[in-house]
């Protein structure tokens, strides 16, 4: 086998590997994940801030509205977390 054929095979394999990586990682975090047990996060959780409650939400979403932490407790229903003043 000559060096050009080998290089063509290497290039083809590299291209296929990139295709596989893009397929595996593309939109990997687009859906929600349910954690039924205790989970520990080693990074900060960034909570989106709004000036008014959004009209729609999915159960479990967390937001901040005017300094108040809120959770979506039922479809399209925001509830203040705890006793905040």
Steps between C-alpha positions, in 0.01 A plus 500: 500500500641838409515798737224687314255212554590486868448875537161474327396226744616709797308802371187290448523354852551848650193626314291205621619555857396867485158395369459258790603764755260758360218246505569397860543852637250687285211623715602261774355733765186615324255300712444483872655242729316358800709427808307272734777492760715761669735671256802712584613768257857623516423809295267796537141479391410806296138598553338714229370841613170646387311820580163317493398133516517332160156383387609141439725259687579133550493345847841537667618816323662757729506876441557827684240773474569834670737337749265211583594140423211314336442144383249369249286281729240403238463566130513880452487566877784685676539465878735695728758271662490505881424812700675788326456858604 
